Amino acid sequence: MKRTQTGVDRVFAALSSPIRREVLRILRDEGPQAVATMAARFDMTRPSFSEQLRVLRDAGLLSESKRGRQRIYQLEPEPLLELTDWLGPYERFWRQRLAQLGSVLDDLEEK
């Protein structure tokens, strides 16, 4: 049975690369950037860098606009909210487990 990729799957796949995570960090911290400006920061060919941007764009994490002959990319954080919703139950799970561990350790300390 072939499974289609969901939005969360695409976001996870996009975030799996340290290069793509760094691109997102740059855009988050420094705002919209021209492709050439960002590409100059990475030791890779321009077509390889463009492929990294395509993955982020396909996941909905970037938007692209044209300014003259330049392509400008901007962070689109909304898909990260879906990821936060997906991760929420796991965060609660671990918070409960750590609270239980804290109780056990407190009991041991009292003995």
GUMI-959277 format. One record per residue (C-alpha): residue number from 0; x, y, z. Coordinates in steps of 0.02 Angstrom, whole numbers. Example, Ala and Ser with C-alpha at 12.3 -4.5 7.8 and 13.67 -1.06 7.14 Angstrom:
num 0, x 615, y -225, z 390
num 1, x 684, y -53, z 357
***
This chain:
num 0, x 0, y 0, z 0
num 1, x 77, y 165, z -55
num 2, x 56, y 306, z 68
num 3, x 43, y 486, z 11
num 4, x 149, y 614, z 97
num 5, x 57, y 734, z 214
num 6, x 105, y 913, z 254
num 7, x 186, y 857, z 417
num 8, x 285, y 724, z 322
num 9, x 350, y 856, z 200
num 10, x 399, y 971, z 343
num 11, x 491, y 830, z 434
num 12, x 579, y 783, z 272
num 13, x 628, y 964, z 241
num 14, x 696, y 982, z 417
num 15, x 800, y 823, z 403
num 16, x 941, y 917, z 316
num 17, x 1059, y 1027, z 417
num 18, x 1080, y 1138, z 263
num 19, x 892, y 1168, z 251
num 20, x 881, y 1200, z 439
num 21, x 1020, y 1329, z 420
num 22, x 928, y 1413, z 276
num 23, x 774, y 1427, z 388
num 24, x 880, y 1498, z 530
num 25, x 956, y 1629, z 413
num 26, x 786, y 1683, z 351
num 27, x 715, y 1686, z 527
num 28, x 858, y 1789, z 598
num 29, x 900, y 1901, z 449
num 30, x 738, y 1914, z 352
num 31, x 706, y 1888, z 166
num 32, x 861, y 1850, z 62
num 33, x 912, y 1840, z -119
num 34, x 961, y 1667, z -180
num 35, x 1137, y 1724, z -225
num 36, x 1164, y 1799, z -52
num 37, x 1113, y 1638, z 35
num 38, x 1201, y 1521, z -87
num 39, x 1366, y 1612, z -57
num 40, x 1361, y 1550, z 124
num 41, x 1362, y 1367, z 76
num 42, x 1497, y 1260, z -3
num 43, x 1391, y 1184, z -140
num 44, x 1346, y 1212, z -321
num 45, x 1206, y 1332, z -361
num 46, x 1095, y 1194, z -435
num 47, x 1119, y 1091, z -275
num 48, x 1073, y 1241, z -169
num 49, x 921, y 1275, z -278
num 50, x 865, y 1095, z -245
num 51, x 875, y 1128, z -57
num 52, x 765, y 1282, z -81
num 53, x 641, y 1183, z -186
num 54, x 618, y 1055, z -46
num 55, x 584, y 1195, z 79
num 56, x 465, y 1280, z -43
num 57, x 372, y 1117, z -76
num 58, x 350, y 1095, z 112
num 59, x 274, y 1269, z 121
num 60, x 416, y 1336, z 229
num 61, x 475, y 1466, z 102
num 62, x 393, y 1585, z -18
num 63, x 478, y 1656, z -171
num 64, x 457, y 1826, z -252
num 65, x 548, y 1917, z -391
num 66, x 631, y 2084, z -369
num 67, x 702, y 2133, z -537
num 68, x 812, y 1988, z -590
num 69, x 832, y 1923, z -412
num 70, x 730, y 1788, z -329
num 71, x 697, y 1830, z -147
num 72, x 652, y 1697, z -20
num 73, x 556, y 1724, z 140
num 74, x 518, y 1610, z 286
num 75, x 339, y 1547, z 299
num 76, x 325, y 1477, z 476
num 77, x 144, y 1417, z 470
num 78, x 187, y 1235, z 427
num 79, x 289, y 1229, z 587
num 80, x 127, y 1252, z 684
num 81, x 65, y 1086, z 613
num 82, x 226, y 1007, z 673
num 83, x 201, y 1083, z 846
num 84, x 25, y 1010, z 851
num 85, x 93, y 839, z 802
num 86, x 233, y 846, z 932
num 87, x 121, y 911, z 1073
num 88, x 63, y 740, z 1137
num 89, x 244, y 679, z 1144
num 90, x 297, y 832, z 1241
num 91, x 157, y 800, z 1367
num 92, x 208, y 616, z 1376
num 93, x 388, y 659, z 1420
num 94, x 337, y 796, z 1541
num 95, x 230, y 669, z 1636
num 96, x 369, y 540, z 1636
num 97, x 496, y 665, z 1702
num 98, x 374, y 720, z 1838
num 99, x 354, y 536, z 1888
num 100, x 543, y 515, z 1891
num 101, x 556, y 671, z 1999
num 102, x 432, y 595, z 2122
num 103, x 530, y 432, z 2130
num 104, x 693, y 526, z 2159
num 105, x 611, y 632, z 2295
num 106, x 549, y 473, z 2381
num 107, x 723, y 397, z 2374
num 108, x 799, y 555, z 2446
num 109, x 676, y 550, z 2593
num 110, x 724, y 369, z 2633
***
